[in-house]
Amino acid sequence: MSNAISMTNVAPRSMFEERPLRPPTIGKIRPGIKVLKAAVRANAEAVKLYDDLVGAGESFETIESVIDRQCRIKNSLVPKNVEYFTCRRSDFTNPDIAVEILRRYGEDRGEGVKLYKFPVVFAFNDWLENAPHQLTTWAQSGRKFFSAYEGGVRYCKTYPKVGRDERAKRAVKNFGMRIEVHRQDDDIPDGVCNTNLCPEFQSGQCKLNASLIFAIPEIKGLGLIELVTTSMYGIGKAREAMEMFAHANGRLSGNVLWINKKQIDISRQKDGEYVRTLQWIPILNAEVDLSESLTRDRDSRQPALRDTRADNVVDIADVRASMADDKAHAEPVDPFSVPGDSSASESLAPDFPAGGDEGEDSSAPQATHGDQDDPPPPAGEPSVADESIEDKRLRLKGLLKDLCVDTDERRMLFSKYAGVKYGEGWSLRAKELDTVNDRLMEAWHDRPAFEKEMKVVVASVTQYV
């Protein structure tokens, strides 16, 4: 799943494609457990049923229904927040998958083999596709009310009552997916989801219904696995981790992260007052050096760069090795000027391309401030058109030093700016190097304007400035 795909906005070609495409899932991992209520633990038969069914890997819904049927005890179970995850055979289409997950990643910390942490690989770069969620009110027949965003506004939606066909003398059959409409009643007259006014939310019937969807390495099956949760804190923390990893690493999909639990002091309401309580929350982690990822350019986080002139894939390691072995440059080159470490954004066409085909005429810089600002090279020295790429990079380094681009923060800013303005892999191409050098020579005469330009360009493509 190294190539992230989008499962939305696909033009339908079949009646089955009229329905929103959702990632196929093969099972669920749950963040907690359910235990017998204190009053029920006095019933020996209920305790034995609970222990036997838990050992057999049955779902808590099944356990509760069996106790209800055999012991005549309703609502016998209550949720309990624990340090480990629940991975049961009954929650998977192939029960052996649960056994395999526990065999590979389970640990025995004195309470038997439990799932305390496990690796995950997300299929999508957009955090929202990896963590679908909505507020939901459940009834015996399924969802009664649920939230959905339209135009940036959260609406409360429901299913309308089924109409009656007078000619057929029966209920109207609906072809395809169920019709969804905005809720409009005395409590929610305009259909807008306002939790402060919603009686279902205030009474605890409407809750967050969320999932993290991922693959687990070494676990086979034609589908992804869900980690279901009702914790707003859990999904919030997961979103923060996914967006930070994607920002630092260049992409989210196809990378191995880890999920474990951490006990966090959270705030909740009790009797009209906010109280603090400790709760085990699922946390995403990654075995990466975040500081290194943030200080290197985006091109170095990609597997390869494309040399647009030769239309060949250039491996970053080979480029670095070739430059390290170049005896003509004993002085180290700055990170943003090394091939494969230059552009910090996705491939975008440069806003100021040099005119004409690449060659002697197009690579020569255009004088913009007169001979006194940019004097011609003395006789016997090579002209700009005769410069090698290495010479152009050395000239770039000198210009940046004159513009005080000499700290990690300013190097990163310039690197992102150049990646957006001049395209991916610009430092591999002589034409773009000349264009950048020309721009830096102009910037020397109006540094504030250049500073503003860099910040505006970077801010236009990222929220992390």
C-alpha positions, 0 to 999 in steps of 0.5 A: 500500500505504498501508493495512496489512493483516494476512495472518494469522488469517483464518477459512477460506472455501475449501480454499485459505484453509486454508493460511497466506496469504503475501505474493505475491512476484515476485522476489528480491534477494540480499545477496552473490555466489558466486565460484570457489574458488581451486583452481577458478580454475586451470581456464580452462574453468570460469572462462569458464563462470562469466564467461559465465553471470554476464554472462547473469544466471543464478543461482549454483545454475545456474552451479554445476551447469553447471560440475559437469556440464561440468568435473566439478568439484563445489562449485566456488563459495564465498560472498563478502561484497560491498558491493553487492546481486545483482539477476539476471534469473533470480531474477524471474518477469519478468526485465525487472524486474531490468533495470528495477531496475538501470536506475533504482537501479544505480550504476557505481562502477568495476565496472560497474552494481551495486545499492548502494542502493535504496528500499523500501516495507513493506506491513505495520506489524508488523516480523515480517510484513515480515521472516519468518525461521526456523532451517532445515535443508535436504535434497535434498527440501526442508526437513528441520527448521525452527523455529516458535514456539508459546506463546512457545516455539521448537520444532523441527518436521519432516514425518512419514513418509508412511503407507501405505494397506493397502487401496489398497496405496500411500502415503496421499495428504494433502489440502492442506498438508503435516502438521507435527509436533514433532521427537522423536528421540534428539537432540531428544526433547521437540521444543524447539529448543535450538541448544546441543544440536542436532547440525544447528545445531552442524555448520552444517547448520541456519542462519537462513533470513530475508527482508525483503519489500517493494515498490520504488517505480516497479517494477511487478508483482503482488507484493512483492520479497524480500531473502534473507539468512542474517545474524542481524545483518542481520535484527536491525538491520532490526528495530531500524530498523523498530520505531524508525521506526514508533514515531517516525512512527506507522506503518511501512507506506506510507513510503519507506525505503532499503536500503544496505550498511554494513561492520560489525565483527561477532563470530563463532566460529573454532576455539572462540574469538570473533573480530572481522571486518568484514562488509557488512550490509544497513542500513535508513535513512530520510530523516526528521528523527527528533528532530522526529518524536519531539518532535511528537505522534502526531496530527501524524504522521497524514494527517488528524484526524476531528472527531467532532462534525461527522464531517468530516476536518480537515486538520492544515495547515489547523488550524495555519494557522487558529490562526497567523492568529488575532490573538487569540493572539499568544503561541505555543501549545505543541505538545500544545495545537495542534489536530492535534498533541494526542493521541499514541496511536491512537483510544481512548475516554476513561476519564472522559467528561463526562456528558450531551450536549455543551452548557452543562450538560455542559461546566461543570466539577464542583467537587471541592475546594470554593469555596476551591480553585475559586472561581466567576468574578467577575461580568462574566467569561464562565463556563466554559460560555461559553468558546471552544475557544481560551480553554479551550486557554489555560487548559490551558496555564496549568494545565500550566505550574503543574504544571511540564509545561514541558519537551519530555520532560514535554510528550511524556509528557502528550501521550501520556497525554491521547491515551490517556485522552481519545481522538484529537483531544481538543483539538478538542472542548470537552467533552474540553478541559473534562474535561482542565482539570478533571483538571489542577485536581485534579492540582494538589492531588496532583501525585505521584498525577498523575505516577504516573497519567501514567506508568502510562497511557503504559506500558500502551500503549507500551514506549517510556516 
